[in-house]
Amino acid sequence: MPHPVLIVGAGPTGLTAAYELARQGVPVRLIEKSARPATTSRAIAVQARTLEMLAQRGLADTLVARGVQTRIAQFYGEGAPLFRLDFAHLESRFPYILFVSQVETEAVLRDACKAVGVETEWDTELVAIAREGHDAQARPMAVLRGPNGTLEELRPDWVIASGGAHSLIRRTLNLPFEGKSVGQGFVLGDQRVSGALAPEELHIFSSSDGFLGMFPLGGGRFRLIASDVAGSEQPDLQTLQQVFDARAHLPATLHDLKWSSRFAINSRMVGTLRVGRFLLGGDAAHIHSPAGGQGMNTGMQDMMNLGWKLARVIEGKAPESLLDSYEAERLPVIRDLLHGTEALTANMASTSPMRRMLIDHLSPYLGSRDLVQEKVAARMGQIAIGYEGGPLADGPHARGTIAPGARLPDPPLEVDRDGAWHPAHAQELVDPSGFVLLCAGDGPAPQSRFAKSLKLRPVPDHAEAFAQIFGHDGAAVLVRPDGYVALSAPLTDAARAVAAYAAAHFAS
């Protein structure tokens, strides 16, 4: 079998999976039942954590250049300003939400896939899927229907389901898609707006008529999303203008409508992400409210968690049990995401007078607090996500250092390269194809066959941020390919700690 992994669905999740595996030398087939790339904007928010991970792969700058960097979210109640969320509170090199059409996100990922030898097979549909036997580890069997209607049978070693909410793989495996449907009907429209809206800010309106969000797309265009809009027909410009006027109470004119739609919100997830040699991610595994712009990012990060693990298993560098950590780490993130987006949608779209009163009176007070701003920005930007307490966070934790499972922060620092100190940021040192041992303190960097060792030192203005990672006395911090901490240990014990960690999790 020349392609041990079949990836079903070539949206952002499937493209990320294909790129993550192919750049590590794993041959894949990426199929998509659509005949050509989509032309509508669909998901538009790329969060800070996703951009950090794309930057480690050399892809962020290209995508950022195609979008709008939104650094302020303005919240309103009945048209009156309530508070401003400033994404400068994000402790990231990307202190903003990048609003960019999914068309562009997919184009960047497709180009990245082409660079590592992966072409999307368009107009190719999975029509049947099964296993060769009843054993959980039995190889998958798949039947594909190609562009000319010809059927092809294949037996990949692994199948990744990234084909969306109606996944045939999920249904064939009889995996419940547990959750609920949200009662309100929603509309969206992509159009130009002339008037009082700041063109690069996110505007969220909460009113007695329902929710209205205006998301900047650049060039004077905004994505409008609104709840509780009666009717069944595709919304026209007049309908969208009426919704805007009733909820925003701002002098602005909508024009040049490019795309509009009605949709209902489902909040659902599977209870497992792995069934033998079948792996699920993205919308095939979880769907939810678009509130907060989390969904596409979560699917892409699913695959950045899975990719390096599956590559090691296929290469014989880790046991298959390593893949159990994919589910153990990502399911809690997904569950928390569903709960958070459900609560945000319920609050912002509520027409309850009591809830409206609480929002209008409490949010200006709470929203102005720095701690609240930091927490909300970190949650929206997904930099608060971590895997502390997970199965791969069981290594040692040196006193005063960053906890295993945490995201590696990104302070400026200096790195020793061939005896000379060079400026860098911590996340630039992450190796998306391997582990890296970051070392700070007196003495040489301990060497390991499992990880590349780098010696670091703080820069004067950021010594405290450096110490939050390495402590005030220095330590060695082992960082995973996806930028999360595996362990921390004193320099004198680091080689032994890394060897023990590798033996525990990667001995095949």
C-alpha positions as CSV (number, residue, x, y, z in Angstrom):
1,M,0.0,0.0,0.0
2,P,1.9,3.1,-1.2
3,H,-0.4,5.5,0.8
4,P,-0.8,4.2,4.4
5,V,-3.2,7.0,5.4
6,L,-6.5,7.9,3.7
7,I,-7.8,11.4,4.6
8,V,-11.4,11.9,3.8
9,G,-12.3,15.6,3.4
10,A,-10.0,18.4,2.1
11,G,-11.2,21.3,4.2
12,P,-8.9,23.0,6.7
13,T,-8.8,19.9,9.0
14,G,-8.0,17.4,6.2
15,L,-5.5,19.7,4.6
16,T,-3.7,20.2,8.0
17,A,-3.7,16.4,8.5
18,A,-2.2,15.8,5.0
19,Y,0.4,18.5,5.5
20,E,1.4,17.3,9.0
21,L,1.9,13.7,7.9
22,A,3.5,14.4,4.4
23,R,6.1,16.8,5.7
24,Q,7.2,14.1,8.0
25,G,7.6,11.6,5.2
26,V,4.3,9.7,5.5
27,P,2.5,9.2,2.2
28,V,-1.2,10.1,2.2
29,R,-4.2,10.2,-0.1
30,L,-6.4,13.3,0.4
31,I,-9.9,13.0,-1.2
32,E,-12.7,15.5,-1.5
33,K,-16.1,14.8,-2.9
34,S,-16.6,18.4,-4.1
35,A,-15.5,18.9,-7.7
36,R,-13.5,22.1,-7.0
37,P,-12.5,24.4,-4.2
38,A,-15.3,26.3,-2.5
39,T,-15.7,30.0,-3.3
40,T,-17.7,31.2,-0.3
41,S,-16.0,32.5,2.8
42,R,-17.5,30.2,5.5
43,A,-15.1,30.1,8.5
44,I,-13.3,33.4,8.8
45,A,-11.5,33.6,12.2
46,V,-8.0,32.3,12.7
47,Q,-7.0,32.6,16.3
48,A,-3.6,33.4,17.9
49,R,-2.8,29.8,18.9
50,T,-3.4,28.5,15.4
51,L,-1.2,31.3,14.0
52,E,1.6,30.4,16.4
53,M,1.5,26.8,15.2
54,L,1.4,27.8,11.6
55,A,4.4,30.1,12.2
56,Q,6.4,27.2,13.5
57,R,5.7,25.6,10.0
58,G,6.5,28.8,8.0
59,L,2.9,29.3,7.0
60,A,1.6,32.2,9.1
61,D,3.1,35.2,7.3
62,T,1.4,34.2,4.0
63,L,-2.0,33.8,5.6
64,V,-1.7,37.0,7.8
65,A,-0.9,39.0,4.6
66,R,-4.3,37.9,3.2
67,G,-6.5,38.9,6.2
68,V,-7.5,41.6,8.6
69,Q,-5.8,41.9,12.0
70,T,-8.5,42.7,14.4
71,R,-7.2,43.9,17.7
72,I,-10.4,45.3,19.3
73,A,-13.8,43.7,19.9
74,Q,-16.4,46.3,20.7
75,F,-19.5,45.0,22.7
76,Y,-22.8,46.9,22.6
77,G,-26.1,46.6,24.5
78,E,-29.1,48.0,22.8
79,G,-26.8,50.0,20.5
80,A,-24.8,51.6,23.4
81,P,-21.1,50.7,23.9
82,L,-20.6,48.4,26.9
83,F,-16.9,47.6,26.8
84,R,-14.0,47.0,24.5
85,L,-12.0,43.8,24.5
86,D,-8.3,44.6,23.7
87,F,-6.4,41.6,22.3
88,A,-3.2,43.3,23.3
89,H,-3.8,41.3,26.5
90,L,-2.9,38.2,24.5
91,E,0.6,37.0,25.4
92,S,1.4,36.1,21.9
93,R,3.2,37.4,18.8
94,F,-0.2,37.4,17.3
95,P,-2.3,39.7,19.6
96,Y,-5.3,39.7,17.4
97,I,-7.9,37.7,15.6
98,L,-7.1,37.2,11.9
99,F,-10.3,37.5,9.9
100,V,-9.7,35.9,6.5
101,S,-11.9,33.9,4.2
102,Q,-11.7,30.1,4.5
103,V,-11.0,30.2,0.8
104,E,-7.7,31.8,1.5
105,T,-6.9,29.6,4.5
106,E,-7.5,26.5,2.4
107,A,-5.4,28.0,-0.5
108,V,-2.4,28.5,1.8
109,L,-2.8,24.9,3.2
110,R,-3.2,23.4,-0.3
111,D,0.0,25.2,-1.5
112,A,1.8,23.8,1.6
113,C,0.5,20.3,0.8
114,K,1.7,20.6,-2.8
115,A,5.1,21.6,-1.6
116,V,5.4,18.2,0.3
117,G,3.9,16.2,-2.6
118,V,0.2,16.0,-1.7
119,E,-2.5,16.9,-4.3
120,T,-6.2,17.0,-3.4
121,E,-8.2,14.3,-5.4
122,W,-11.3,16.3,-6.3
123,D,-14.6,14.8,-7.2
124,T,-13.6,11.7,-5.3
125,E,-16.1,10.4,-2.7
126,L,-15.9,7.7,-0.1
127,V,-19.0,5.6,-0.7
128,A,-18.3,2.6,1.7
129,I,-16.1,1.9,4.6
130,A,-15.6,-1.2,6.7
131,R,-13.0,-3.3,8.5
132,E,-11.4,-6.5,7.3
133,G,-12.3,-8.3,10.5
134,H,-13.9,-7.8,13.9
135,D,-10.7,-7.1,15.7
136,A,-10.3,-3.5,16.8
137,Q,-7.0,-3.3,14.9
138,A,-8.3,-4.8,11.7
139,R,-7.3,-2.8,8.6
140,P,-9.9,-0.5,7.1
141,M,-11.4,-1.2,3.7
142,A,-12.7,1.7,1.6
143,V,-14.5,2.1,-1.7
144,L,-14.0,5.4,-3.5
145,R,-16.0,6.7,-6.5
146,G,-13.9,8.8,-8.8
147,P,-14.6,11.7,-11.2
148,N,-15.7,9.4,-14.0
149,G,-17.8,7.2,-11.7
150,T,-15.3,4.4,-11.5
151,L,-15.2,2.6,-8.2
152,E,-11.8,1.9,-6.5
153,E,-11.3,-0.4,-3.5
154,L,-8.3,0.2,-1.2
155,R,-7.0,-1.0,2.1
156,P,-5.2,1.8,3.9
157,D,-3.5,1.3,7.2
158,W,-5.2,4.3,8.7
159,V,-8.2,6.5,7.9
160,I,-8.7,10.0,9.1
161,A,-12.3,11.3,9.1
162,S,-12.3,15.0,8.4
163,G,-15.2,15.2,6.0
164,G,-17.6,17.3,7.9
165,A,-20.7,17.0,10.1
166,H,-22.3,14.3,7.9
167,S,-19.3,12.0,8.1
168,L,-20.0,8.6,6.6
169,I,-17.2,7.2,8.7
170,R,-18.7,8.4,11.9
171,R,-22.1,7.0,10.9
172,T,-20.7,3.7,9.8
173,L,-18.8,3.3,13.1
174,N,-22.2,3.9,14.9
175,L,-20.7,6.7,16.9
176,P,-23.3,8.8,18.6
177,F,-23.1,12.5,17.8
178,E,-24.3,13.7,21.1
179,G,-25.6,17.2,21.9
180,K,-28.4,19.4,20.9
181,S,-29.8,21.9,18.3
182,V,-30.1,25.5,19.3
183,G,-33.6,26.8,18.7
184,Q,-33.0,30.2,17.1
185,G,-32.7,30.6,13.4
186,F,-29.6,32.5,12.3
187,V,-28.8,34.4,9.1
188,L,-25.5,35.5,7.7
189,G,-24.4,37.8,4.9
190,D,-21.1,39.0,3.5
191,Q,-21.5,42.6,2.2
192,R,-19.9,46.0,2.3
193,V,-20.8,48.5,5.0
194,S,-20.5,52.3,4.7
195,G,-21.0,54.3,7.8
196,A,-20.2,54.3,11.5
197,L,-18.5,50.9,11.9
198,A,-14.7,50.9,12.5
199,P,-13.5,48.9,9.5
200,E,-11.0,46.7,11.3
201,E,-12.8,46.1,14.6
202,L,-15.2,43.3,15.6
203,H,-18.6,44.6,16.6
204,I,-20.9,42.5,18.8
205,F,-24.5,43.8,19.5
206,S,-26.7,42.3,22.1
207,S,-30.3,43.5,22.1
208,S,-33.9,42.6,23.0
209,D,-34.4,41.6,19.4
210,G,-31.4,39.1,19.5
211,F,-27.8,38.9,18.7
212,L,-25.9,40.7,15.8
213,G,-22.2,40.3,15.0
214,M,-20.3,42.3,12.4
215,F,-17.0,40.7,11.6
216,P,-14.5,42.6,9.4
217,L,-13.3,41.0,6.2
218,G,-11.3,43.9,4.8
219,G,-12.0,46.4,2.0
220,G,-15.1,47.7,3.8
221,R,-16.7,44.2,3.9
222,F,-18.2,42.6,6.9
223,R,-19.7,39.2,7.8
224,L,-23.1,39.8,9.4
225,I,-24.4,37.1,11.7
226,A,-27.7,37.5,13.5
227,S,-30.1,35.3,15.6
228,D,-33.9,35.2,15.7
229,V,-34.6,36.3,12.2
230,A,-38.0,35.1,11.0
231,G,-38.5,33.5,7.6
232,S,-37.2,30.6,5.5
233,E,-36.0,32.3,2.3
234,Q,-32.4,33.3,1.7
235,P,-32.0,36.8,3.3
236,D,-31.7,39.7,0.9
237,L,-29.9,43.0,1.4
238,Q,-33.1,44.7,2.6
239,T,-33.7,42.0,5.3
240,L,-30.1,42.3,6.5
241,Q,-30.3,46.1,6.6
242,Q,-33.5,45.9,8.7
243,V,-31.8,43.5,11.2
244,F,-28.8,45.8,11.4
245,D,-30.9,49.0,12.0
246,A,-33.0,47.3,14.7
247,R,-30.1,46.0,16.7
248,A,-27.0,48.2,16.0
249,H,-28.7,51.6,16.2
250,L,-25.8,53.0,14.2
251,P,-25.9,55.0,11.0
252,A,-24.5,52.6,8.4
253,T,-25.6,51.3,5.0
254,L,-25.2,47.7,3.8
255,H,-24.6,47.2,0.1
256,D,-22.9,45.0,-2.5
257,L,-24.2,41.7,-0.9
258,K,-21.9,38.9,-2.0
259,W,-23.3,35.9,-0.2
260,S,-26.1,35.2,2.3
261,S,-27.6,32.2,4.0
262,R,-29.8,30.9,6.8
263,F,-28.5,28.3,9.2
264,A,-29.3,26.5,12.4
265,I,-26.8,25.8,15.2
266,N,-26.0,22.3,16.4
267,S,-23.7,21.7,19.4
268,R,-22.6,18.1,19.2
269,M,-19.5,15.9,19.7
270,V,-18.5,12.3,19.6
271,G,-17.5,10.4,22.7
272,T,-14.3,9.0,21.1
273,L,-11.8,10.2,18.5
274,R,-10.3,6.8,17.8
275,V,-11.9,3.5,16.8
276,G,-9.0,1.1,16.0
277,R,-7.4,2.5,12.9
278,F,-10.1,5.1,12.3
279,L,-9.3,8.6,13.7
280,L,-11.8,11.5,13.7
281,G,-11.3,15.3,13.9
282,G,-12.8,18.6,12.9
283,D,-16.5,18.8,12.1
284,A,-16.6,15.0,11.7
285,A,-16.0,14.9,15.5
286,H,-17.5,18.2,16.8
287,I,-19.8,21.0,15.6
288,H,-20.9,24.0,17.6
289,S,-22.0,27.6,17.5
290,P,-19.8,30.0,15.5
291,A,-19.6,32.2,18.6
292,G,-16.0,33.1,19.3
293,G,-14.7,31.8,16.0
294,Q,-13.3,28.6,17.4
295,G,-14.4,25.7,15.2
296,M,-12.0,25.7,12.3
297,N,-9.1,26.4,14.6
298,T,-10.1,23.5,16.8
299,G,-10.1,21.1,13.8
300,M,-6.7,22.3,12.6
301,Q,-5.3,21.9,16.1
302,D,-6.8,18.4,16.4
303,M,-4.6,17.4,13.5
304,M,-1.5,19.2,14.8
305,N,-1.9,17.1,17.9
306,L,-2.5,13.9,16.0
307,G,0.0,14.3,13.1
308,W,3.3,13.9,14.9
309,K,1.9,11.0,17.0
310,L,0.6,9.1,14.0
311,A,3.8,9.7,12.0
312,R,5.9,8.2,14.8
313,V,3.6,5.1,15.0
314,I,3.8,4.6,11.3
315,E,7.6,5.0,11.3
316,G,7.8,2.4,14.1
317,K,9.2,5.0,16.5
318,A,6.3,4.7,19.0
319,P,3.7,2.1,20.0
320,E,0.1,2.4,18.7
321,S,-0.9,3.2,22.3
322,L,0.5,6.7,21.8
323,L,-2.5,7.4,19.7
324,D,-4.8,7.0,22.7
325,S,-3.3,10.3,24.0
326,Y,-4.9,12.1,21.0
327,E,-8.3,11.4,22.4
328,A,-7.3,11.9,26.0
329,E,-5.9,15.4,25.2
330,R,-8.4,16.7,22.7
331,L,-11.7,15.5,24.0
332,P,-11.6,17.7,27.1
333,V,-10.7,20.7,24.9
334,I,-13.7,19.9,22.6
335,R,-16.1,19.4,25.5
336,D,-15.0,22.7,27.1
337,L,-15.4,24.4,23.7
338,L,-19.0,23.2,23.3
339,H,-19.9,24.4,26.8
340,G,-18.3,27.8,26.2
341,T,-19.8,28.5,22.8
342,E,-23.3,27.3,24.1
343,A,-23.1,29.7,27.0
344,L,-21.8,32.6,24.9
345,T,-24.5,32.1,22.3
346,A,-27.2,31.8,25.0
347,N,-26.1,35.0,26.7
348,M,-25.5,37.2,23.6
349,A,-28.6,36.0,21.7
350,S,-31.0,36.1,24.7
351,T,-34.1,38.2,24.6
352,S,-34.9,37.6,28.2
353,P,-35.4,41.0,30.0
354,M,-33.7,39.8,33.2
355,R,-30.6,38.5,31.3
356,R,-30.6,41.6,29.2
357,M,-30.5,43.7,32.3
358,L,-27.6,41.7,33.8
359,I,-25.6,42.0,30.5
360,D,-26.2,45.7,30.2
361,H,-25.3,46.5,33.8
362,L,-22.6,44.0,34.7
363,S,-20.6,43.7,31.5
364,P,-19.2,47.3,31.5
365,Y,-17.9,46.7,35.1
366,L,-16.5,43.2,34.5
367,G,-15.3,43.9,30.9
368,S,-13.1,46.8,32.0
369,R,-11.0,44.7,34.4
370,D,-7.6,43.7,33.2
371,L,-7.9,40.2,34.6
372,V,-11.2,39.6,32.8
373,Q,-9.7,41.0,29.6
374,E,-6.7,38.7,29.9
375,K,-8.8,35.6,30.6
376,V,-11.3,36.3,27.8
377,A,-8.6,37.1,25.3
378,A,-6.6,34.0,26.2
379,R,-9.7,31.8,25.9
380,M,-10.8,33.3,22.5
381,G,-7.2,33.2,21.2
382,Q,-6.9,29.5,22.4
383,I,-3.6,30.2,24.1
384,A,-5.2,29.0,27.3
385,I,-5.5,25.5,26.0
386,G,-3.2,23.0,27.6
387,Y,-2.9,19.3,28.4
388,E,-1.9,19.4,32.0
389,G,-2.8,16.2,33.7
390,G,-2.9,14.3,30.4
391,P,-1.2,11.0,29.7
392,L,1.9,12.7,28.1
393,A,2.2,15.2,31.0
394,D,3.4,12.7,33.5
395,G,7.1,13.6,33.4
396,P,8.9,15.4,36.2
397,H,8.1,19.0,37.1
398,A,11.1,21.0,38.5
399,R,10.1,23.4,41.2
400,G,9.3,26.9,40.0
401,T,9.2,25.9,36.3
402,I,6.4,25.6,33.7
403,A,4.1,22.7,34.2
404,P,4.1,19.6,31.9
405,G,1.2,19.9,29.4
406,A,1.3,23.7,29.3
407,R,1.7,25.7,26.1
408,L,5.2,27.0,25.7
409,P,5.1,30.8,26.1
410,D,6.9,33.0,23.6
411,P,9.2,35.5,25.4
412,P,12.2,37.0,23.6
413,L,15.5,35.4,24.6
414,E,18.9,34.5,23.3
415,V,20.0,31.1,22.0
416,D,23.6,29.8,21.8
417,R,24.4,28.8,18.2
418,D,28.0,27.6,17.7
419,G,29.3,29.6,20.7
420,A,27.6,32.9,19.8
421,W,24.4,34.2,21.3
422,H,21.5,35.1,18.9
423,P,18.2,36.8,19.5
424,A,15.1,34.6,19.2
425,H,11.6,33.9,20.6
426,A,10.9,30.7,22.5
427,Q,8.4,29.4,20.1
428,E,10.7,29.8,17.2
429,L,12.8,27.0,18.7
430,V,10.0,24.5,18.6
431,D,10.7,21.7,16.1
432,P,7.3,20.6,14.6
433,S,9.0,17.3,13.6
434,G,10.7,16.4,16.8
435,F,11.3,17.1,20.5
436,V,13.6,19.9,21.6
437,L,15.3,20.3,25.0
438,L,15.5,23.9,26.0
439,C,18.1,24.5,28.7
440,A,18.8,27.5,30.9
441,G,21.2,28.0,33.8
442,D,24.8,27.4,34.7
443,G,26.6,24.6,33.0
444,P,26.4,23.0,29.6
445,A,23.2,21.8,28.0
446,P,22.6,18.1,28.6
447,Q,22.6,16.0,25.5
448,S,20.0,13.5,24.5
449,R,19.5,11.1,21.6
450,F,15.7,11.7,21.9
451,A,15.7,15.5,21.5
452,K,17.8,18.4,20.1
453,S,19.4,20.4,23.0
454,L,19.6,24.2,22.9
455,K,21.2,26.5,25.5
456,L,19.3,29.7,26.2
457,R,19.6,32.8,28.3
458,P,17.2,35.7,29.1
459,V,17.3,39.2,27.8
460,P,17.2,41.9,30.4
461,D,13.7,43.3,29.8
462,H,12.0,39.9,29.8
463,A,13.8,38.1,32.6
464,E,10.7,37.4,34.6
465,A,8.8,35.9,31.6
466,F,11.9,33.7,31.0
467,A,11.9,32.6,34.7
468,Q,8.2,31.6,34.4
469,I,9.4,28.9,32.0
470,F,12.8,27.9,33.5
471,G,12.5,29.1,37.1
472,H,15.0,31.5,38.7
473,D,17.7,28.8,39.0
474,G,17.5,27.4,35.5
475,A,16.2,24.1,34.3
476,A,15.8,21.9,31.2
477,V,12.4,21.9,29.5
478,L,11.4,19.2,27.0
479,V,9.0,20.6,24.4
480,R,6.8,18.4,22.1
481,P,6.5,18.9,18.3
482,D,3.2,20.7,18.8
483,G,4.7,23.3,21.2
484,Y,3.5,21.9,24.5
485,V,5.7,21.0,27.5
486,A,6.5,17.4,28.2
487,L,8.6,17.8,31.3
488,S,11.0,20.0,33.2
489,A,14.0,18.9,35.2
490,P,17.2,20.3,36.8
491,L,20.0,20.4,34.3
492,T,21.9,17.8,36.2
493,D,19.0,15.3,36.0
494,A,17.7,16.2,32.5
495,A,19.4,13.5,30.5
496,R,18.0,10.8,32.8
497,A,14.5,12.4,32.9
498,V,14.3,12.6,29.1
499,A,15.5,9.0,28.6
500,A,12.9,7.8,31.1
501,Y,10.1,9.8,29.4
502,A,11.1,8.4,26.0
503,A,11.2,4.9,27.3
504,A,7.8,5.2,28.9
505,H,6.0,6.7,25.8
506,F,8.0,5.9,22.7
507,A,9.5,2.5,23.1
508,S,7.9,0.5,20.2
